[in-house]
Amino acid sequence: MGDSNLDIEAGKAAGIKVVAVTYGYRERKLLKDADFIIDRFEDLIRIIRHFQK
């Protein structure tokens, strides 16, 4: 999880799925390259359940 385009780039470089959060320091438009974007920490549960199937 991250709140900046730098976090997204690092996650992508590591070959992992990236979840960006809108309640951080960057504008939503800078988070567009993330695999998922969430507005609340609680939204992460939905993403985790998706991968548990």
C-alpha positions as CSV (number, residue, x, y, z in Angstrom):
1,M,0.0,0.0,0.0
2,G,1.1,3.5,-0.7
3,D,0.0,7.1,-1.1
4,S,2.4,8.3,-3.8
5,N,3.4,7.5,-7.4
6,L,6.8,6.6,-6.0
7,D,5.2,3.8,-3.9
8,I,3.4,2.6,-7.0
9,E,6.6,2.5,-9.0
10,A,8.4,0.6,-6.3
11,G,5.7,-2.0,-6.0
12,K,5.5,-2.5,-9.7
13,A,9.3,-2.9,-9.9
14,A,9.0,-5.6,-7.2
15,G,6.4,-7.4,-9.2
16,I,3.6,-7.1,-6.6
17,K,0.1,-5.9,-6.8
18,V,-0.2,-2.2,-5.6
19,V,-2.9,-0.7,-3.6
20,A,-2.9,3.1,-3.5
21,V,-4.7,5.1,-0.8
22,T,-6.5,8.4,-1.5
23,Y,-6.1,9.6,2.0
24,G,-2.4,10.2,1.7
25,Y,-0.3,13.1,0.3
26,R,-0.9,12.8,-3.5
27,E,-3.9,13.6,-5.7
28,R,-5.9,10.7,-7.0
29,K,-4.9,11.3,-10.6
30,L,-1.2,10.5,-9.6
31,L,-2.3,7.1,-8.3
32,K,-3.8,5.9,-11.6
33,D,-1.1,3.3,-12.2
34,A,-1.9,1.3,-9.1
35,D,-3.7,-2.0,-9.4
36,F,-6.3,-0.8,-6.9
37,I,-7.2,2.5,-5.4
38,I,-9.0,2.7,-2.0
39,D,-10.6,5.6,-0.1
40,R,-10.7,3.9,3.3
41,F,-8.4,1.4,4.9
42,E,-11.5,-0.9,5.4
43,D,-11.8,-1.2,1.6
44,L,-8.6,-3.3,1.7
45,I,-10.6,-6.2,3.1
46,R,-12.5,-6.5,-0.3
47,I,-9.2,-6.7,-2.2
48,I,-7.7,-9.3,0.1
49,R,-10.9,-11.5,-0.2
50,H,-10.6,-11.2,-4.0
51,F,-7.2,-12.9,-3.9
52,Q,-8.3,-15.6,-1.4
53,K,-10.7,-17.2,-3.9
